[in-house]
Amino acid sequence: MSWKNFAVGIGAGVAVTLLAKNQLDKTEGKLSPEKALKLVKGKATHLGTIEGSWIHMIAEEFEQDKLLYQVYRGGITATDESGKMEAYEFFVDASSGTILALNKQGD
């Protein structure tokens, strides 16, 4: 076997692997939890400076207005202009990245 044929075989193998991975990601249809958290933090800047955040890595069922969603649940803490720190819980759609709820945690 020549080096040329070997290189073509390696290139084809890599291309097929990348294509299969891309297709698997599309069929799964979910955002990664990290991407979902990044989206929420980007949309929550109006709350103040984001000091901390967390997200569950496994999607769960969430019902809102009699509709079921697969969501990631998480939370953020933000410091407002007066220096007061507040905690919020969020639910973000695992497929679309839409924030379905952002609730301030009780005093």
C-alpha positions in Angstrom: 0.0 0.0 0.0 1.3 3.4 -0.9 1.4 6.4 1.5 -1.0 8.2 -0.8 -3.7 5.5 -0.4 -3.0 5.4 3.4 -3.5 9.1 3.7 -6.7 9.0 1.7 -8.0 6.2 4.0 -7.1 8.2 7.1 -8.8 11.3 5.7 -12.0 9.4 4.8 -12.1 7.8 8.2 -11.8 11.2 10.0 -14.5 12.7 7.7 -16.9 9.9 8.3 -16.3 10.1 12.1 -16.9 13.9 12.2 -20.0 13.5 10.0 -21.5 10.8 12.3 -20.8 12.9 15.4 -22.5 15.9 13.8 -25.5 13.8 12.8 -25.7 12.3 16.3 -25.7 15.8 17.9 -28.5 16.9 15.6 -30.7 13.9 16.3 -30.3 14.3 20.0 -31.7 17.8 19.6 -30.5 19.2 22.9 -28.2 22.0 23.8 -25.4 21.1 26.1 -26.0 22.2 29.7 -22.9 24.4 29.5 -24.4 26.2 26.4 -27.8 26.6 28.2 -26.1 28.1 31.2 -24.1 30.5 29.0 -27.3 31.6 27.3 -29.0 32.3 30.7 -26.1 34.3 32.0 -26.1 36.4 28.9 -29.8 37.2 29.2 -29.6 37.9 33.0 -27.1 40.7 32.9 -29.9 43.2 33.7 -30.0 41.6 37.2 -26.5 42.9 38.0 -23.1 41.3 38.1 -23.3 37.6 37.9 -21.3 36.2 40.9 -22.0 32.5 40.6 -24.0 30.0 38.7 -24.9 26.3 38.5 -26.9 23.9 36.3 -28.1 20.3 36.5 -26.4 18.3 33.8 -29.4 16.0 33.2 -32.6 17.4 31.6 -35.8 17.0 33.6 -39.5 17.4 32.9 -41.1 20.8 33.5 -44.7 21.7 33.1 -45.9 25.2 32.4 -49.3 26.2 31.2 -50.2 22.5 30.8 -47.3 21.9 28.4 -44.4 19.6 29.1 -40.8 20.6 28.4 -37.4 18.9 28.8 -35.4 21.5 30.7 -32.2 22.2 32.4 -32.7 23.6 35.9 -30.1 25.8 37.5 -29.4 29.0 39.4 -27.5 32.2 39.4 -26.5 34.7 42.0 -26.2 38.4 41.0 -25.2 41.5 42.9 -27.2 44.6 42.0 -26.0 48.2 41.9 -26.7 48.7 45.6 -24.4 45.7 46.4 -27.3 43.4 47.4 -26.8 39.8 46.4 -29.9 37.9 45.1 -30.3 34.3 44.1 -32.5 33.2 41.1 -33.6 29.7 39.9 -34.1 29.2 36.2 -35.6 26.6 33.8 -34.3 26.6 30.3 -35.7 24.5 27.4 -33.1 21.9 26.6 -34.0 22.0 22.9 -34.3 25.6 22.0 -32.5 27.4 24.9 -35.6 29.5 25.7 -35.7 30.6 29.3 -39.1 29.3 30.5 -38.8 30.7 34.1 -36.5 32.9 36.1 -37.6 33.0 39.8 -36.1 35.1 42.5 -35.5 33.0 45.6 -37.4 33.9 48.8 -36.1 36.0 51.6 
